[in-house]
Amino acid sequence: MAPRKLPPVRENLPAPSSPEGELFHYQPTEAALWLPFSARQLALKAFAREIPHVNNGNKIWFSGLNIRAITEQFTVQPFNKPARAAA
């Protein structure tokens, strides 16, 4: 059985952080350019409802706002040790 061919990445995609990219709908292969996940991982996480996404008729898409939310969801904040209490 031949492997499934991924859809090509469209040219001149707006960045998710740009005003025109906020509501632009990216395919998983396109969203993977900005996220630390493969297109397959993104689709599986979306089907499992682990990450925000847009479901248009059983097809997974990610808006720029979704991509930014996923980035924030997996951002690890530094641990700040509390100041030592005076004895």
C-alpha positions as CSV (number, residue, x, y, z in Angstrom):
1,M,0.0,0.0,0.0
2,A,1.5,3.3,-1.0
3,P,1.8,6.0,1.6
4,R,-0.7,8.9,1.5
5,K,0.6,12.0,-0.1
6,L,0.4,15.1,2.1
7,P,-1.2,18.2,0.6
8,P,1.3,20.8,-0.6
9,V,2.0,23.9,1.4
10,R,0.5,26.9,-0.2
11,E,2.8,29.8,-1.1
12,N,2.8,33.2,0.6
13,L,1.2,32.1,3.8
14,P,0.6,34.9,6.3
15,A,2.3,34.5,9.7
16,P,-0.1,33.4,12.5
17,S,0.9,36.5,14.5
18,S,0.1,38.9,11.7
19,P,-3.4,40.6,11.5
20,E,-4.3,38.8,8.3
21,G,-3.0,35.5,9.7
22,E,-5.2,35.5,12.9
23,L,-8.3,34.3,11.1
24,F,-6.5,32.6,8.1
25,H,-7.1,28.8,8.1
26,Y,-4.0,26.6,7.9
27,Q,-3.9,23.0,6.9
28,P,-2.1,20.7,9.4
29,T,0.9,20.6,7.1
30,E,1.0,24.4,7.1
31,A,0.5,24.8,10.8
32,A,3.3,22.3,11.4
33,L,5.7,25.0,10.0
34,W,5.1,27.1,13.2
35,L,4.6,24.4,15.8
36,P,6.9,21.7,17.3
37,F,4.6,18.9,16.0
38,S,4.3,17.1,12.7
39,A,1.1,17.4,10.6
40,R,0.1,13.9,11.7
41,Q,0.6,14.7,15.4
42,L,-1.5,17.9,15.0
43,A,-4.3,16.0,13.4
44,L,-4.3,13.3,16.0
45,K,-4.2,15.8,18.8
46,A,-7.1,17.7,17.2
47,F,-9.2,14.6,16.8
48,A,-8.5,13.8,20.5
49,R,-9.6,17.3,21.4
50,E,-6.3,18.0,23.1
51,I,-5.6,21.3,21.2
52,P,-7.7,24.1,19.8
53,H,-8.7,23.7,16.1
54,V,-11.4,24.4,13.5
55,N,-13.5,21.5,12.3
56,N,-15.0,22.3,9.0
57,G,-17.1,19.3,7.9
58,N,-14.8,16.6,9.4
59,K,-11.7,18.4,8.0
60,I,-9.1,19.8,10.5
61,W,-7.9,23.4,10.1
62,F,-6.0,25.7,12.4
63,S,-6.5,29.5,12.5
64,G,-3.6,31.8,13.4
65,L,-5.3,32.3,16.8
66,N,-5.3,28.5,17.3
67,I,-1.6,28.2,16.4
68,R,-0.8,31.0,18.9
69,A,-3.0,29.2,21.6
70,I,-1.2,25.9,21.0
71,T,2.2,27.6,21.3
72,E,1.1,29.2,24.6
73,Q,-0.3,25.8,25.8
74,F,3.0,24.1,25.4
75,T,5.2,27.0,26.6
76,V,7.1,26.1,29.7
77,Q,7.5,29.1,32.1
78,P,10.7,29.3,34.2
79,F,10.4,28.3,37.8
80,N,11.1,31.2,40.2
81,K,12.3,30.1,43.5
82,P,10.7,32.1,46.3
83,A,12.9,34.5,48.2
84,R,14.3,33.0,51.4
85,A,12.4,34.1,54.5
86,A,14.3,36.1,57.0
87,A,14.9,34.0,60.1
